[in-house]
Amino acid sequence: MSETVTEDEIRSHHDHLGHEVGRDVVIQIEQMNKWYGDFHVLRDVDLTVHRGERIVICGPSGSGKSTTIRCINRLEEHQQGRILVDGVELNNDVKNIEAIRREVGMVFQHFNLFPHLTVLENCVLAPIWVRKEPRKEAEERAMQLLERVKIPDQAKKYPGQLSGGQQQRVAIARSLCMQPKIMLFDEPTSALDPEMIKEVLDTMVTLAEEGMTMLCVTHEMGFAKTVADRVIFMDRGQIVEENEPHAFFNTPQNERTKLFLSQILAH
């Protein structure tokens, strides 16, 4: 569990961020439903995300959080409802799926790096093959991004030679190499040792400060309080409650939200 963040720190951090959330909608989810066989995993999910907005999605295990964000780039397929990403509808049209995946970066719980490729090779693979970038350009951008996540000195190493925190920062840099408009994080710190969590969260805070549109599934409530514009609580496949962080943590409305917060904040 993250260390406690005081109200003043939260306020000053939000003042410091001073970002403008664009009014244009980048993700629109309408009445999304999904089943695994007979199990109704997502129920009538509605969500609107504006450009530059940072949203944290929390909730108990099995509540549909990860499935929701995995539907946004078609890693999971929804059966009912609509998802539009930057005006493009996510349906069975392969061209649409490819177009959306070029705009949406994703960082997973497990780093999903290629173990037989160096850090630099992991970062340039997609820009060269998918965006057809010249290798020199791709490598220059990759090095700038490894600098940004504070591990340029690891470029020639293999993932197995890095700590978990370093590997996750490589995974973030690799996603950014595709110059996405939106970043999805699926429990990016849950596989890490406690002392490595901060370095990954710090990288994510920096991204937030730069105005990246972000959706993050996490149990790191300190991060949610500090960075999120909106916190969404899911339970049993539904969005049960959403609010700006101060109201969400201090005056939750729903009994299920109150119970969840009492359990998670007690740790």
VOPAGU-2260 file (C-alpha; in pm, 1 decimal, decimal comma):
REM VOPAGU-2260
SITE   aa  ch    i         X         Y         Z
SITE  MET   A    0       0,0       0,0       0,0
SITE  SER   A    1     132,9     343,6     -81,2
SITE  GLU   A    2     242,9     573,2     194,5
SITE  THR   A    3     -16,7     820,1     315,7
SITE  VAL   A    4     -37,5    1143,1     119,9
SITE  THR   A    5    -152,5    1455,6     304,9
SITE  GLU   A    6    -430,9    1680,1     172,2
SITE  ASP   A    7    -182,4    1968,1     128,1
SITE  GLU   A    8      53,4    1750,2     -77,3
SITE  ILE   A    9    -234,7    1643,8    -299,7
SITE  ARG   A   10    -348,2    2004,1    -347,7
SITE  SER   A   11       0,4    2132,6    -422,4
SITE  HIS   A   12      63,4    1843,8    -659,5
SITE  HIS   A   13    -255,6    1915,3    -852,6
SITE  ASP   A   14    -159,8    2283,7    -862,2
SITE  HIS   A   15     183,3    2185,0    -988,1
SITE  LEU   A   16      35,6    1964,6   -1260,9
SITE  GLY   A   17    -186,5    2252,2   -1371,3
SITE  HIS   A   18    -283,3    2057,1   -1681,1
SITE  GLU   A   19    -577,8    2136,1   -1901,7
SITE  VAL   A   20    -807,7    1843,5   -1968,7
SITE  GLY   A   21    -923,2    1880,8   -2327,1
SITE  ARG   A   22   -1297,5    1887,1   -2379,1
SITE  ASP   A   23   -1274,5    1666,3   -2685,1
SITE  VAL   A   24   -1369,6    1306,2   -2617,7
SITE  VAL   A   25   -1100,5    1046,7   -2692,7
SITE  ILE   A   26   -1276,9     736,4   -2558,3
SITE  GLN   A   27   -1651,9     681,4   -2558,2
SITE  ILE   A   28   -1791,1     357,2   -2417,6
SITE  GLU   A   29   -2168,1     309,7   -2437,5
SITE  GLN   A   30   -2362,8      26,0   -2277,9
SITE  MET   A   31   -2073,0    -219,7   -2309,3
SITE  ASN   A   32   -2150,3    -580,0   -2214,6
SITE  LYS   A   33   -1926,1    -883,0   -2219,5
SITE  TRP   A   34   -1967,8   -1247,9   -2126,8
SITE  TYR   A   35   -1723,2   -1533,2   -2072,9
SITE  GLY   A   36   -1957,8   -1821,6   -2154,0
SITE  ASP   A   37   -2244,5   -1775,4   -1905,4
SITE  PHE   A   38   -2049,1   -1535,6   -1682,8
SITE  HIS   A   39   -2160,6   -1175,7   -1737,7
SITE  VAL   A   40   -1825,7   -1003,1   -1675,4
SITE  LEU   A   41   -1919,4    -646,5   -1787,0
SITE  ARG   A   42   -2266,9    -501,5   -1742,7
SITE  ASP   A   43   -2382,8    -184,6   -1922,5
SITE  VAL   A   44   -2052,0       0,1   -1879,8
SITE  ASP   A   45   -2067,4     368,5   -1984,8
SITE  LEU   A   46   -1750,2     576,6   -1979,0
SITE  THR   A   47   -1641,2     903,0   -2142,3
SITE  VAL   A   48   -1274,1    1002,8   -2135,6
SITE  HIS   A   49   -1156,0    1348,3   -2243,8
SITE  ARG   A   50    -818,5    1427,4   -2395,4
SITE  GLY   A   51    -552,2    1471,6   -2127,7
SITE  GLU   A   52    -769,0    1314,5   -1856,1
SITE  ARG   A   53    -616,6    1073,0   -1607,1
SITE  ILE   A   54    -849,5     807,5   -1474,5
SITE  VAL   A   55    -776,8     547,4   -1210,0
SITE  ILE   A   56   -1001,0     238,7   -1206,1
SITE  CYS   A   57   -1011,5      42,5    -882,9
SITE  GLY   A   58   -1223,6    -232,0    -732,8
SITE  PRO   A   59   -1204,8    -584,1    -590,9
SITE  SER   A   60   -1053,7    -874,0    -780,3
SITE  GLY   A   61   -1284,2    -998,8   -1055,9
SITE  SER   A   62   -1479,8    -671,8   -1078,0
SITE  GLY   A   63   -1410,6    -625,6   -1451,7
SITE  LYS   A   64   -1147,0    -347,4   -1424,8
SITE  SER   A   65    -879,3    -508,6   -1641,8
SITE  THR   A   66   -1135,4    -647,2   -1886,9
SITE  THR   A   67   -1272,9    -294,8   -1936,4
SITE  ILE   A   68    -940,7    -141,9   -2037,7
SITE  ARG   A   69    -841,7    -450,1   -2241,3
SITE  CYS   A   70   -1158,2    -396,5   -2448,2
SITE  ILE   A   71   -1034,3     -46,3   -2540,7
SITE  ASN   A   72    -763,7    -189,9   -2768,8
SITE  ARG   A   73    -947,3    -511,1   -2854,4
SITE  LEU   A   74    -734,5    -745,9   -2646,7
SITE  GLU   A   75   -1078,7    -852,1   -2527,0
SITE  GLU   A   76   -1387,0    -841,4   -2745,6
SITE  HIS   A   77   -1710,9    -688,5   -2617,7
SITE  GLN   A   78   -2036,5    -849,0   -2728,8
SITE  GLN   A   79   -2279,2    -558,1   -2687,2
SITE  GLY   A   80   -2254,1    -181,2   -2689,7
SITE  ARG   A   81   -2013,2      58,1   -2860,8
SITE  ILE   A   82   -1652,7     166,7   -2806,7
SITE  LEU   A   83   -1515,0     464,8   -2998,7
SITE  VAL   A   84   -1148,7     565,3   -2968,6
SITE  ASP   A   85   -1069,5     905,8   -3117,9
SITE  GLY   A   86   -1386,7     879,5   -3326,3
SITE  VAL   A   87   -1305,5     532,5   -3466,5
SITE  GLU   A   88   -1546,1     254,9   -3370,4
SITE  LEU   A   89   -1390,1     -64,5   -3236,4
SITE  ASN   A   90   -1569,4    -343,0   -3419,5
SITE  ASN   A   91   -1470,0    -645,1   -3629,2
SITE  ASP   A   92   -1308,0    -424,6   -3893,3
SITE  VAL   A   93    -938,2    -518,0   -3880,7
SITE  LYS   A   94    -836,5    -176,8   -4022,2
SITE  ASN   A   95   -1012,3      -1,9   -3733,7
SITE  ILE   A   96    -848,1    -231,4   -3478,0
SITE  GLU   A   97    -504,1    -165,9   -3626,5
SITE  ALA   A   98    -565,0     210,8   -3639,8
SITE  ILE   A   99    -668,9     217,4   -3274,4
SITE  ARG   A  100    -379,0       0,6   -3159,0
SITE  ARG   A  101    -138,2     248,0   -3319,9
SITE  GLU   A  102    -284,7     524,2   -3100,8
SITE  VAL   A  103    -320,3     328,7   -2774,8
SITE  GLY   A  104     -19,6     213,4   -2572,3
SITE  MET   A  105     -55,1     -53,9   -2307,1
SITE  VAL   A  106     156,4    -155,9   -2009,1
SITE  PHE   A  107      77,1    -487,7   -1843,6
SITE  GLN   A  108     123,3    -634,9   -1497,3
SITE  HIS   A  109     392,0    -865,8   -1639,1
SITE  PHE   A  110     633,8    -679,2   -1855,8
SITE  ASN   A  111     593,0    -886,3   -2175,2
SITE  LEU   A  112     940,8    -794,0   -2299,5
SITE  PHE   A  113    1114,5   -1021,8   -2550,5
SITE  PRO   A  114    1387,3   -1191,7   -2342,3
SITE  HIS   A  115    1614,5   -1260,9   -2643,0
SITE  LEU   A  116    1622,1    -893,3   -2750,7
SITE  THR   A  117    1812,8    -611,9   -2581,0
SITE  VAL   A  118    1624,3    -325,4   -2418,0
SITE  LEU   A  119    1688,5    -105,6   -2723,9
SITE  GLU   A  120    1578,3    -379,8   -2964,9
SITE  ASN   A  121    1256,7    -429,5   -2764,0
SITE  CYS   A  122    1184,1     -56,7   -2798,0
SITE  VAL   A  123    1247,7     -21,3   -3174,2
SITE  LEU   A  124    1077,4    -340,4   -3293,1
SITE  ALA   A  125     722,7    -202,2   -3331,4
SITE  PRO   A  126     815,8     141,3   -3474,7
SITE  ILE   A  127    1029,2     -27,9   -3743,3
SITE  TRP   A  128     782,6    -305,1   -3831,7
SITE  VAL   A  129     447,4    -134,7   -3772,1
SITE  ARG   A  130     521,5     233,5   -3840,7
SITE  LYS   A  131     794,8     153,5   -4099,4
SITE  GLU   A  132    1033,6     398,7   -3933,3
SITE  PRO   A  133    1398,2     400,8   -4038,4
SITE  ARG   A  134    1608,3     220,6   -3776,5
SITE  LYS   A  135    1823,1     527,4   -3702,0
SITE  GLU   A  136    1516,8     742,5   -3620,1
SITE  ALA   A  137    1357,1     465,5   -3414,1
SITE  GLU   A  138    1677,8     416,3   -3213,6
SITE  GLU   A  139    1718,1     789,8   -3150,1
SITE  ARG   A  140    1363,5     818,2   -3016,3
SITE  ALA   A  141    1402,5     499,9   -2810,2
SITE  MET   A  142    1717,3     640,4   -2644,5
SITE  GLN   A  143    1536,4     968,6   -2567,5
SITE  LEU   A  144    1254,2     771,0   -2405,1
SITE  LEU   A  145    1490,5     547,5   -2208,1
SITE  GLU   A  146    1646,8     873,4   -2085,3
SITE  ARG   A  147    1299,1     994,1   -1990,1
SITE  VAL   A  148    1233,4     681,2   -1779,5
SITE  LYS   A  149    1586,0     719,3   -1635,5
SITE  ILE   A  150    1749,1     399,8   -1765,3
SITE  PRO   A  151    1945,5     496,3   -2081,1
SITE  ASP   A  152    2246,4     306,3   -1945,4
SITE  GLN   A  153    2050,8     -23,1   -1967,7
SITE  ALA   A  154    1990,4      -0,8   -2345,2
SITE  LYS   A  155    2229,1    -280,2   -2443,4
SITE  LYS   A  156    2128,2    -519,1   -2164,2
SITE  TYR   A  157    1873,0    -798,3   -2188,1
SITE  PRO   A  158    1550,8    -790,7   -1981,5
SITE  GLY   A  159    1671,9   -1077,2   -1760,7
SITE  GLN   A  160    1963,1    -859,5   -1643,0
SITE  LEU   A  161    1727,7    -587,9   -1511,0
SITE  SER   A  162    1524,7    -553,1   -1190,8
SITE  GLY   A  163    1145,2    -575,2   -1210,5
SITE  GLY   A  164    1112,8    -198,8   -1172,5
SITE  GLN   A  165    1360,9    -139,1   -1454,4
SITE  GLN   A  166    1181,4    -389,4   -1679,6
SITE  GLN   A  167     850,3    -214,1   -1620,2
SITE  ARG   A  168    1008,8     121,0   -1707,0
SITE  VAL   A  169    1140,5     -36,0   -2029,4
SITE  ALA   A  170     784,4    -155,2   -2101,5
SITE  ILE   A  171     658,4     203,2   -2056,3
SITE  ALA   A  172     933,0     341,2   -2284,4
SITE  ARG   A  173     854,6      72,1   -2542,5
SITE  SER   A  174     487,3     176,1   -2547,9
SITE  LEU   A  175     581,8     543,9   -2579,9
SITE  CYS   A  176     804,1     463,9   -2881,0
SITE  MET   A  177     483,0     418,5   -3081,7
SITE  GLN   A  178     386,9     779,3   -2994,1
SITE  PRO   A  179      43,5     684,3   -2856,3
SITE  LYS   A  180    -228,0     938,0   -2776,4
SITE  ILE   A  181    -362,3     720,9   -2492,8
SITE  MET   A  182    -184,0     499,3   -2238,6
SITE  LEU   A  183    -353,4     206,2   -2064,2
SITE  PHE   A  184    -194,3      58,9   -1750,9
SITE  ASP   A  185    -318,0    -276,1   -1622,2
SITE  GLU   A  186    -197,9    -310,3   -1259,8
SITE  PRO   A  187     153,9    -199,7   -1360,9
SITE  THR   A  188     302,4    -229,3   -1010,5
SITE  SER   A  189     129,1    -540,0    -873,8
SITE  ALA   A  190     406,5    -781,4    -979,0
SITE  LEU   A  191     681,6    -562,8    -828,8
SITE  ASP   A  192     861,4    -571,8    -495,6
SITE  PRO   A  193     756,9    -280,5    -270,7
SITE  GLU   A  194    1084,8     -89,7    -312,1
SITE  MET   A  195    1045,3     -94,9    -692,6
SITE  ILE   A  196     688,9      36,3    -697,5
SITE  LYS   A  197     787,0     398,2    -637,8
SITE  GLU   A  198    1022,4     418,1    -936,2
SITE  VAL   A  199     748,0     298,5   -1172,6
SITE  LEU   A  200     484,5     527,9   -1018,0
SITE  ASP   A  201     727,4     821,2   -1047,2
SITE  THR   A  202     761,1     748,4   -1419,7
SITE  MET   A  203     381,5     744,9   -1451,5
SITE  VAL   A  204     352,1    1073,1   -1259,7
SITE  THR   A  205     596,2    1231,6   -1506,6
SITE  LEU   A  206     379,9    1109,9   -1796,4
SITE  ALA   A  207      74,9    1258,4   -1625,7
SITE  GLU   A  208     252,7    1592,3   -1585,7
SITE  GLU   A  209     315,3    1594,7   -1959,5
SITE  GLY   A  210     -58,7    1570,2   -2028,5
SITE  MET   A  211     -86,1    1210,4   -2150,9
SITE  THR   A  212    -439,2    1066,1   -2152,8
SITE  MET   A  213    -415,3     775,1   -1908,4
SITE  LEU   A  214    -638,8     497,5   -1779,3
SITE  CYS   A  215    -481,4     303,3   -1498,7
SITE  VAL   A  216    -611,1      -3,1   -1315,5
SITE  THR   A  217    -430,0       1,2    -981,5
SITE  HIS   A  218    -457,8     -51,9    -606,4
SITE  GLU   A  219    -207,1     228,6    -542,7
SITE  MET   A  220    -443,6     471,5    -374,9
SITE  GLY   A  221    -169,3     726,6    -307,2
SITE  PHE   A  222    -115,1     746,6    -683,2
SITE  ALA   A  223    -491,8     780,3    -738,7
SITE  LYS   A  224    -514,4    1068,5    -488,7
SITE  THR   A  225    -214,7    1248,1    -634,8
SITE  VAL   A  226    -254,7    1206,9   -1009,1
SITE  ALA   A  227    -611,5    1113,4   -1105,1
SITE  ASP   A  228    -868,3    1358,9   -1235,5
SITE  ARG   A  229   -1130,5    1094,1   -1169,6
SITE  VAL   A  230   -1142,0     769,8    -972,2
SITE  ILE   A  231   -1379,4     496,8   -1089,1
SITE  PHE   A  232   -1486,3     211,2    -864,3
SITE  MET   A  233   -1604,2    -110,5   -1028,5
SITE  ASP   A  234   -1770,9    -409,5    -869,4
SITE  ARG   A  235   -1939,1    -712,8   -1027,0
SITE  GLY   A  236   -1884,9    -584,3   -1379,1
SITE  GLN   A  237   -2038,4    -241,5   -1325,0
SITE  ILE   A  238   -1918,8     111,3   -1260,5
SITE  VAL   A  239   -2061,3     162,8    -912,8
SITE  GLU   A  240   -1919,7     507,1    -837,3
SITE  GLU   A  241   -1696,8     773,0    -991,4
SITE  ASN   A  242   -1579,9    1109,2    -865,7
SITE  GLU   A  243   -1282,7    1341,4    -839,4
SITE  PRO   A  244   -1030,7    1199,7    -588,5
SITE  HIS   A  245   -1102,1    1422,2    -286,0
SITE  ALA   A  246   -1474,7    1345,7    -287,9
SITE  PHE   A  247   -1420,8     979,8    -382,2
SITE  PHE   A  248   -1193,3     909,8     -84,2
SITE  ASN   A  249   -1352,3    1141,8     170,5
SITE  THR   A  250   -1725,4    1110,4      98,0
SITE  PRO   A  251   -1791,0     786,1     -93,2
SITE  GLN   A  252   -2162,5     747,3    -166,7
SITE  ASN   A  253   -2207,7     375,3    -228,1
SITE  GLU   A  254   -2188,6     113,1      47,0
SITE  ARG   A  255   -1975,2    -115,4    -170,8
SITE  THR   A  256   -1728,3     169,0    -230,0
SITE  LYS   A  257   -1713,0     242,4     144,3
SITE  LEU   A  258   -1642,9    -123,3     222,3
SITE  PHE   A  259   -1371,0    -149,1     -44,2
SITE  LEU   A  260   -1197,5     169,1      74,1
SITE  SER   A  261   -1215,8      64,1     438,9
SITE  GLN   A  262   -1042,2    -263,0     348,5
SITE  ILE   A  263    -778,2    -124,6     115,9
SITE  LEU   A  264    -691,5     188,1     315,2
SITE  ALA   A  265    -657,5     -15,7     636,1
SITE  HIS   A  266    -350,8    -197,2     493,7
